[in-house]
Amino acid sequence: MTTSTSPTAFAPGTGATAPVRVATIGAGRIGSSHTTLISRHVPDAVVAAVADPVDGSADRLAAAVGAGFATTDIDDVLGSTDVDAVLITAPARSHSDLVCRAAAAGKHIFCEKPMAVTLDEADRAITAAEDAGVILQVGFNRRFAPGFAAARRAVDDGRVGTPQLLRSLTRDPGPWQADPARVPQWTIFLETLIHDFDTLCFLNPGARPVSVHAFADALIRPDAKSSGHLDTAIVTIAFDNGAMATAEASFSALYGYDVRGEVFGSAGMATAGNGRTTDMTFYGAAGVEIDTARRDTILLHDAYVGELSAFVDAVRTGSAAVVSGSDARTALQIALTAIRSVETGRTVGIDEVA
């Protein structure tokens, strides 16, 4: 990889106070959500365009947010002088290629996780952005969730002391009804737990993962295991500062979307996350009840707005991305090491996967 360089400062043709003109590449569920958030909650940005190869998808989203144009051809976006930055929310296996193409076109880049699915792809994406002098930010939203950000401040302020035990979990809401045949193999590591891997690094700043041991199975859909589908996993990670961490995931939490983190240290402990949509608790004849979120876009609404706002601010000021390509590469390397551990049934050193 090349040495990191400072990104090019934003210089829109219509003046320094002009909003950043963002184009979305990928008008699916998360792309539609991100694009809507930009149009409603990020005042320093406007949606300039939407691109999606599926007929009608880009048109519908563009119309909903008042975008300048819609297209089925990504090159229309990359070649447009009316676009300053792109939001890559296409399928994960296309991310690294799209990052490289966007960087070559001189567009600043917000890329949903994972940035890549191999380390070679990650290195090419990072290098492409560095060589082009453009911002590359990756969508690890939990860093922007108020509770997780506060937990990190507790670490930075020394209140936690030296991190010793860490935990992060993701349990998608159930009942799980997707077709396992349409879920790419290793999704639980590359697209779900990768959030937890980044969270554990975020809450243990400056430390490097050194080894990984993972267990995974098809407990929700045992009939799909023979085709390679895995829906439940737990991963242990050892760091070079002595800290030990666990990450776990399930595709079917019947009680709602569940995202939590914890860092325990020599001086205290910080926890973050819950599935509540409000702080109301109802006490009735059936017992005690709370309202829980059933979608990530609801539970993590503020975090999504935060990461998109941070990206736009980085583009406007020419400052470094809050979540860098290097951060994304570290999380990916943990995910790939976890996959190797499942395949071999042993603890795997992080440097064995390169």
N, C-alpha and C positions, 0 to 999 in steps of 0.2 A: 504494500500500500504506500501511497505517497504521503508526505508530511502534510498535516492540516494547514490550510491557509485561510486567511480572513475572507469571508464572503463579500461579494460585490454589494455596495450599498444600493438601496432602492432609489431609482431616479426616473419616475414616470414622466412621460413626455408632457403631461398636462400640469406639472408642478409638484412640488414636494408635499403638498397637503392632499394630493389626490389619493383616493383609496386604492389598495392593492387589488388588481383585477385577477380573480382566481377562476380557473376552469377545472371542472370535475371530470375525471376519467373513470367511468364506472358508475352507472346510475342504479345500482342495486340497493339493498336495504341500508347498509351503512353509508354508502355514497349519498343516497337521498337524504338521510338524516344529517350528515355533515354539511351538505350543501344548504339545507334548510336552516341549520344553525348559523352558518355564515351569513345568510341573507337576513336573518332576524336578530342575531345577537353579537355580531362582530362589526361594529360601525366603521372600522377602518378598511373594510374589504367589501367588494361587490362580486357577485357571480357573473363572470363575463361569458361563460360558455359551458356546455355539458356535452360530453362525448360518450357514446356507448354503442357497440356494434349491433345490439338487438334493436330491430326496427321499432320505433315508437317510444323506447325507454328514455332516450335523451330528450325527445320532444316534450314528453309529459313533465319531466322534472324541470326542464328549462322554463316551461310555461308556468309552473307552480311558483317559481322563485323570481321570474322576470329576467332570466338570463338573456344576454345579447344574442346568442345563437345556439342551435343544437345541431349535432352531426353524428353520423355513424363512423366517421373517419377520424381517427386520433390525430393524423397529420394535419387536419384542419386546425386543431387546437395548437399543436406544437409550432405550426408555421404562422400563427396569427400574431400580429403586432398589437392586438388588443388584449393579449393575455400576458400577465407578469409572472404568474405562478400556477402550478397545477396541484390538484388534490387527487392522488392516486388511490382509488378504492375499487379497482378491478380485482379479479380473482388472484389469490396469493402467488400462484406459480408464475404470474406475469409481472410481478412487481419490479424485480431487478432490471428486466429489459426495459420497462417503461421509465424507470429512474434514469437509466443510461440515455435513452432517447430524449427525455425531457432536459437532462443536463446538456446534451449536445445542442439542443435548441435554445439554450440560455434561460430556461425557465427555473424559477425557484420551486422546490419540491416538498410537499407534505405527502408522505407515503404511509399508508396503513401497515400495521404489522401483519406478517413478518416482512421485513424489507427484502428478504431473499429466502430461499430454502436450501442453499448450499453456501459454504464459506467462500468458494470461488466467486459465486454470484454476488455475495455481499461485498467482497473486496472490489469487484469491478464497479459496483454501484457507488461505493464510497469514493473511489478514485475518480470516477466520471464527474461526480459533483465537485470534488476538490479541484480538478483540472479546469472545470468550467467556472469556478468561483461562485457557485450558487448555493443557497441554503438547502440543506437536506435535513428535514426533521421527520422522525418516525413516530407513529401513533401509539405510544404507550401511555394511555390516558390516566392510569392510576396515580402517576406522579402529580397530577393536577387535581385529584380529588381532595377536598379540604382535609379530611381525616388523615390520609396518607401523607400529604404535604406537612401537616402538623407533626406527625410521627417523625418525619425526616428532620424537622427543625429540632425536635427533642434530642435526636442523635447529634446533630450539629452543635447544639448548645451544651452538650456534655451531660445532660440530665439522665440519659440512659447509661452513660458510662461506655465501657468497651462492649460492643455487641458480642453476645455469646450464643444465643439461640434465636432463630428467626423462623417465621412461618408465614406462608401465603397460600390462599386457596381460592379456587374458582369453581362454583357449582352452578351450571346453567339451569334455568328453570325447567321443570318437568310438568306433565309427563313428556318424555322424549318421544317424538313421533316422526323424526326424519327417516329417510330411506338410507340405511347404512351403505348401500351400494353407491350412493352419490356423494359419500363423504370420503375425500382422499385419505389414503393411508397415512398414519402418523399425525393426523389433524390435532389430536389431543395434546401433542407436544408442540407442534409447529405453529398452531393458531390459538390454542387455549392456554396451556401452561406457559407459553412464552411470555404472557403478561406477568405471571407469577415469578418467573425467572428474573425478569427485569425489576420487579418489585423488590425481590430479595437483594439484588445488587444495589438498588436505590436506597434501601434501608441499612446497608452495610457499606457505606461509601469508602472508596479507596482500596477495598479488599478485592482479591481476585479468586474466582472459583478454581479449585484444583482437582476435585474428583466428584463423580456423580454415580449414584446407584438408583435405578428406577424399577418399579413394578407396575405392570399394566394388565388389564384384563377386559373382557366383554361381560360385565355383570348385568347390564341393563338389557342388552340384546345378545345373549350367549350364542344364538343361532348364527350370528354374523361374524363370530370370531375366526372361523375357518377362512374367510375371505380377507382377513387382515384388519378388520375393524376392531378398535379398542375404545371403550367409553368411560373407563375408570382408571385412575392412575395416582400413584404417590411417588415422589422423587426426593431423595436426600442429597444434599450438596455440602461438601466441605470447602471452606474458604482458607486462604493463606494466612489470615489473622487468627485462626483457630476457631472461628465461629462455625456453628453447624446449623443447617437450615433444612426445612421440609416444604415441599410444594405439593398440593393435591388438587385433583380435578374430578368432576363428575358431570355427565351430560344430562342428569335428570334429578334436580332437587324439587320435590313436589311442593315445597313451601315457598318457592320464589327464587329470584336471582340472588346468589349469595357470594359476595366478594369480601374477603377479610385479610388483614395482615397483622403481624405482631413482631416486635423486636424486643428481646429481653437482654439486658446487659448488666454490667457489674454494679451499676448505680440505680437501676430502675427498669421499668418496662413501659412500652407504648403500644397500644393496639389501635387499629383503624378498621372501619368498614362494618356495615351491617346491611340487611336487606330491607330496612324500613323505608317507607315512602313519606311518613310523617312521624312525629314523636308522640302521637296519640296512642294510648293503650286502652282498649275497651274491656271492661270487666262485666261479664254477664252470666246468665244461668249456665251457659255451655263452658264457661271458664274465662281465661284471659286471652285476648286476641290483639294482634297488631296487623297493620296493613303492610304488605310486602310488594316489592317491585317484581314484575314479570318480564321486564326487558332491560337490557343493558343501557339502552338509550334513555330510559327513565331513571334507573338507579344512578347512572354516571353522567347525567345531563350536564351538571356544572363542570365536570372534568373534561368532557368533550368540548364545551365552550372554551374552557381554559387553555387546552392544548392548541386549538385553532387560533385563538387570540394571540397566544405566544408565538405561533408561527408567523402570523401577519406582522406582529411587532418586530420579529427578527428580520423579516424581509424589508420593512420600512427603515430600520436602523442599521442594517448591515451587521448585526450582532450574531454571535454563534447560536445555533439551534439549541434549545433546552434539552432535547433528547436527540442525540447525534446518531449518525450512522455507526459509529464505533460502539455506542451503547447497544444498538440493535444487533450488531455482530456478536457481542458478548452473550446476549440472551439466546441468539441462534446457536452459538457454540454449545451452550448448556443443553438446549433442546436436542441437538444432534448427538451429544454425548449420552443423553438419557435414552435416545433411540438405540444407540449402540449397546447400552447396558441391558435393555430389554431383549435385544437380539442375542446377547452372549450370556445373560444371567449373572453378570459379575459387576463389581465396581470398576468404573472406567475413568482413567485420568483425563482431564480436560484436554491435555496436549496430545492425546492419542487420536483426537479428531481434529484434523487440520486441513 
